[in-house]
Amino acid sequence: MSRPDGTIPAMKCACGHFARPDEVTECRFCGCKHHVARPHGEHDPQTPPGAEQALQAFSDALEEARRELAAAADEEVDAELARDTAQRRAELSPAAPKVGVFDGVRTTVAMRAAWVAEQIAGEERTFRLATVKRKAAAKKLDILGKQGSYQQSISKSVGDSYRGTGGERW
């Protein structure tokens, strides 16, 4: 099972050594015969402790995603303010083309707007990238929330099944 961020966790066997998921016979480090890799660390996800451990992992990932979203939103606001400031500076610049007819050359509002857009192209790009980064962080938070909700359902099901069986496996 992969982590919410897409990485595959390092698995440990019963003896505490790291193991490959397909390694189920003998530990290559200590030689124990009970070497089975478990994706959720110490506990089987079909047990209440394992389900709780998975829930905690999602909770930790959600908190990190919230921090990433807040940082991305701050970055987007800073980039927007920088772009707006650059636009005002370009529009009020003495080098900005004046609208009208001067010495037989006609300068339109569209030409002036294009000149301003060219002057602030770097700030506009930074703002757009910050917007995309914020949207990606919001999407990640949304996906983690849905996965966490799904894990809560599994945890409840595991808990209910253990209460009904007296703690024995199904």
C-alpha contacts under 8 A as a table, 3 or more apart, distances in Angstrom:
res1	aa1	res2	aa2	distance
1	M	8	I	6.71
1	M	9	P	7.73
1	M	39	P	6.16
2	S	5	D	7.82
2	S	6	G	5.61
2	S	7	T	5.56
2	S	8	I	4.44
2	S	9	P	6.46
3	R	6	G	5.25
3	R	7	T	5.38
3	R	8	I	5.91
3	R	9	P	6.53
4	P	7	T	7.50
4	P	58	F	7.13
4	P	61	A	6.83
4	P	144	L	6.50
5	D	61	A	7.83
9	P	39	P	6.86
10	A	18	F	6.59
10	A	19	A	7.55
10	A	39	P	7.54
11	M	18	F	5.48
11	M	19	A	5.57
11	M	20	R	6.81
11	M	21	P	7.22
11	M	37	A	5.54
11	M	38	R	5.63
11	M	39	P	5.32
11	M	40	H	7.39
11	M	41	G	6.21
12	K	15	C	7.76
12	K	16	G	5.51
12	K	17	H	5.32
12	K	18	F	4.25
12	K	19	A	5.40
12	K	36	V	7.85
12	K	37	A	5.36
12	K	38	R	6.06
12	K	39	P	7.63
12	K	41	G	5.93
12	K	42	E	7.35
13	C	16	G	5.31
13	C	17	H	5.73
13	C	18	F	6.32
13	C	19	A	6.08
13	C	34	H	7.83
13	C	35	H	5.31
13	C	36	V	5.06
13	C	37	A	4.57
13	C	38	R	6.28
13	C	41	G	7.94
13	C	42	E	7.82
14	A	17	H	7.66
14	A	34	H	6.65
14	A	35	H	6.13
14	A	36	V	6.74
14	A	37	A	7.68
14	A	42	E	7.31
15	C	32	C	7.38
15	C	34	H	7.66
15	C	35	H	6.96
17	H	27	C	7.89
17	H	29	F	7.29
18	F	37	A	7.63
19	A	23	E	6.41
19	A	27	C	7.83
19	A	35	H	7.82
19	A	36	V	7.43
19	A	37	A	5.41
20	R	23	E	5.23
20	R	37	A	6.34
21	P	24	V	7.70
21	P	36	V	7.59
21	P	37	A	5.30
21	P	38	R	7.37
21	P	39	P	7.87
22	D	37	A	7.64
23	E	26	E	7.52
23	E	27	C	7.87
23	E	35	H	7.14
23	E	36	V	6.38
23	E	37	A	6.81
24	V	34	H	7.57
24	V	35	H	5.42
24	V	36	V	4.62
24	V	37	A	7.02
25	T	33	K	5.93
25	T	34	H	6.89
25	T	35	H	5.84
25	T	36	V	7.22
26	E	31	G	5.54
26	E	32	C	5.65
26	E	33	K	4.73
26	E	34	H	6.83
26	E	35	H	5.57
27	C	30	C	5.65
27	C	31	G	4.64
27	C	32	C	5.38
27	C	33	K	6.70
27	C	34	H	7.70
27	C	35	H	5.34
28	R	31	G	5.86
32	C	35	H	6.34
38	R	41	G	5.68
38	R	42	E	7.18
38	R	43	H	7.54
38	R	44	D	6.89
40	H	43	H	6.19
40	H	44	D	6.57
40	H	45	P	6.40
40	H	50	G	6.62
40	H	53	Q	7.31
40	H	54	A	6.81
41	G	44	D	7.80
42	E	50	G	7.59
43	H	47	T	7.08
43	H	49	P	6.17
43	H	50	G	4.48
43	H	53	Q	7.82
44	D	47	T	5.59
44	D	49	P	7.66
44	D	50	G	5.00
44	D	51	A	7.78
45	P	48	P	7.39
45	P	49	P	7.50
45	P	50	G	4.10
45	P	51	A	4.94
45	P	53	Q	7.99
45	P	54	A	7.21
46	Q	50	G	6.45
46	Q	51	A	6.50
46	Q	158	V	6.14
47	T	50	G	5.23
47	T	51	A	6.09
47	T	158	V	6.30
47	T	159	G	7.64
47	T	162	Y	7.85
48	P	51	A	5.05
48	P	52	E	6.05
48	P	155	S	6.82
48	P	158	V	6.16
48	P	159	G	5.74
48	P	162	Y	7.77
49	P	52	E	5.07
49	P	53	Q	6.08
50	G	53	Q	4.98
50	G	54	A	6.23
51	A	54	A	5.11
51	A	55	L	6.22
51	A	151	Q	7.64
51	A	154	I	7.36
51	A	155	S	5.09
51	A	158	V	7.37
52	E	55	L	4.96
52	E	56	Q	6.14
52	E	155	S	6.86
53	Q	56	Q	5.07
53	Q	57	A	6.26
54	A	57	A	5.04
54	A	58	F	6.38
54	A	151	Q	7.35
55	L	58	F	5.12
55	L	59	S	6.14
55	L	148	G	6.74
55	L	151	Q	6.35
55	L	152	Q	6.80
55	L	155	S	7.81
56	Q	59	S	4.90
56	Q	60	D	6.12
57	A	60	D	5.17
57	A	61	A	6.20
58	F	61	A	4.98
58	F	62	L	6.02
58	F	144	L	7.07
58	F	147	Q	7.76
58	F	148	G	5.65
59	S	62	L	5.05
59	S	63	E	6.29
59	S	148	G	7.40
60	D	63	E	5.21
60	D	64	E	6.36
61	A	64	E	5.13
61	A	65	A	6.09
61	A	144	L	7.40
62	L	65	A	4.96
62	L	66	R	6.12
62	L	141	L	6.42
62	L	144	L	6.25
62	L	145	G	6.98
63	E	66	R	5.07
63	E	67	R	6.40
64	E	67	R	5.14
64	E	68	E	6.24
65	A	68	E	4.96
65	A	69	L	6.10
65	A	137	A	6.82
65	A	140	K	6.93
65	A	141	L	5.47
66	R	69	L	5.10
66	R	70	A	6.22
66	R	141	L	6.70
67	R	70	A	5.14
67	R	71	A	6.19
68	E	71	A	5.16
68	E	72	A	6.07
68	E	137	A	6.38
69	L	72	A	5.04
69	L	73	A	6.06
69	L	134	R	6.11
69	L	137	A	5.05
69	L	138	A	6.03
69	L	141	L	7.76
70	A	73	A	5.13
70	A	74	D	6.24
71	A	74	D	5.13
71	A	75	E	6.15
72	A	75	E	4.97
72	A	76	E	6.11
72	A	130	A	6.74
72	A	131	T	7.98
72	A	133	K	6.28
72	A	134	R	4.81
72	A	137	A	7.19
73	A	76	E	5.02
73	A	77	V	6.28
73	A	130	A	7.90
73	A	131	T	7.92
73	A	134	R	5.70
74	D	77	V	5.20
74	D	78	D	6.23
75	E	78	D	5.14
75	E	79	A	6.13
75	E	130	A	6.22
76	E	79	A	5.09
76	E	80	E	6.10
76	E	127	F	6.18
76	E	130	A	4.75
76	E	131	T	5.68
76	E	134	R	7.09
77	V	80	E	5.06
77	V	81	L	6.18
78	D	81	L	5.21
78	D	82	A	6.17
79	A	82	A	5.05
79	A	83	R	6.11
79	A	123	E	7.00
79	A	126	T	6.25
79	A	127	F	4.76
79	A	130	A	6.97
80	E	83	R	5.09
80	E	84	D	6.17
80	E	124	E	8.00
80	E	127	F	5.57
81	L	84	D	5.14
81	L	85	T	6.09
82	A	85	T	5.14
82	A	86	A	6.13
82	A	123	E	6.64
83	R	86	A	5.11
83	R	87	Q	6.13
83	R	120	I	6.78
83	R	123	E	4.87
83	R	124	E	5.87
83	R	127	F	7.01
84	D	87	Q	5.02
84	D	88	R	6.27
85	T	88	R	5.23
85	T	89	R	6.15
86	A	89	R	5.01
86	A	90	A	6.06
86	A	120	I	6.04
86	A	123	E	7.35
87	Q	90	A	5.10
87	Q	91	E	6.09
87	Q	116	V	6.63
87	Q	117	A	7.70
87	Q	119	Q	7.83
87	Q	120	I	6.15
88	R	91	E	5.11
88	R	92	L	6.13
89	R	92	L	5.32
89	R	93	S	5.87
90	A	93	S	5.05
90	A	96	A	6.68
90	A	116	V	5.73
90	A	119	Q	6.60
90	A	120	I	7.56
91	E	96	A	6.28
91	E	116	V	6.29
92	L	96	A	7.02
93	S	96	A	5.33
96	A	112	R	7.12
96	A	115	W	7.41
96	A	116	V	7.53
97	P	107	T	7.24
97	P	112	R	5.86
97	P	115	W	7.77
98	K	107	T	6.81
98	K	112	R	7.31
99	V	106	R	7.60
99	V	107	T	5.02
99	V	108	T	5.42
99	V	109	V	5.97
99	V	112	R	7.04
100	G	106	R	5.67
100	G	107	T	5.30
100	G	108	T	6.52
101	V	104	G	5.96
101	V	105	V	5.35
101	V	106	R	4.23
101	V	107	T	6.23
102	F	105	V	5.29
102	F	106	R	6.48
102	F	107	T	7.98
107	T	111	M	6.32
107	T	112	R	7.30
108	T	111	M	5.17
108	T	112	R	6.46
109	V	112	R	5.08
109	V	113	A	6.14
110	A	113	A	4.99
110	A	114	A	6.11
111	M	114	A	5.09
111	M	115	W	6.21
112	R	115	W	5.04
112	R	116	V	6.24
113	A	116	V	5.08
113	A	117	A	6.08
114	A	117	A	4.99
114	A	118	E	6.13
115	W	118	E	5.11
115	W	119	Q	6.34
116	V	119	Q	5.05
116	V	120	I	6.41
117	A	120	I	5.31
117	A	121	A	5.95
118	E	121	A	5.24
119	Q	122	G	7.86
120	I	123	E	5.39
120	I	124	E	6.12
121	A	124	E	5.06
121	A	125	R	6.15
122	G	125	R	5.19
122	G	126	T	6.29
123	E	126	T	5.06
123	E	127	F	6.17
124	E	127	F	5.08
124	E	128	R	6.20
125	R	128	R	5.13
125	R	129	L	6.16
126	T	129	L	5.20
126	T	130	A	6.16
127	F	130	A	5.07
127	F	131	T	6.18
128	R	131	T	5.01
128	R	132	V	6.25
129	L	132	V	5.11
129	L	133	K	6.12
130	A	133	K	4.99
130	A	134	R	6.17
131	T	134	R	5.14
131	T	135	K	6.22
132	V	135	K	5.10
132	V	136	A	6.12
133	K	136	A	5.10
133	K	137	A	6.19
134	R	137	A	5.05
134	R	138	A	6.15
135	K	138	A	5.02
135	K	139	K	6.13
136	A	139	K	5.04
136	A	140	K	6.14
137	A	140	K	5.07
137	A	141	L	6.23
138	A	141	L	5.11
138	A	142	D	6.18
139	K	142	D	4.98
139	K	143	I	6.14
140	K	143	I	5.14
140	K	144	L	6.11
141	L	144	L	5.14
141	L	145	G	6.08
142	D	145	G	5.08
142	D	146	K	6.37
143	I	146	K	5.16
143	I	147	Q	6.19
144	L	147	Q	4.99
144	L	148	G	5.93
145	G	148	G	5.05
145	G	149	S	6.14
146	K	149	S	5.04
146	K	150	Y	6.25
147	Q	150	Y	5.02
147	Q	151	Q	6.17
148	G	151	Q	4.93
148	G	152	Q	6.14
149	S	152	Q	5.03
149	S	153	S	6.47
150	Y	153	S	5.17
150	Y	154	I	6.45
151	Q	154	I	4.97
151	Q	155	S	6.06
152	Q	155	S	4.97
152	Q	156	K	6.13
153	S	156	K	5.16
153	S	157	S	6.17
154	I	157	S	5.01
154	I	158	V	6.08
155	S	158	V	5.04
155	S	159	G	6.05
156	K	159	G	5.05
156	K	160	D	6.02
157	S	160	D	5.10
157	S	161	S	6.08
158	V	161	S	5.17
158	V	162	Y	6.23
159	G	162	Y	5.17
159	G	163	R	6.20
160	D	163	R	5.10
160	D	164	G	6.21
161	S	164	G	5.10
161	S	165	T	6.21
161	S	170	W	7.67
162	Y	165	T	5.16
162	Y	166	G	5.86
162	Y	167	G	4.63
162	Y	168	E	6.64
162	Y	169	R	7.38
163	R	166	G	5.52
163	R	167	G	6.40
164	G	167	G	7.76
165	T	168	E	5.57
165	T	169	R	7.33
165	T	170	W	7.23
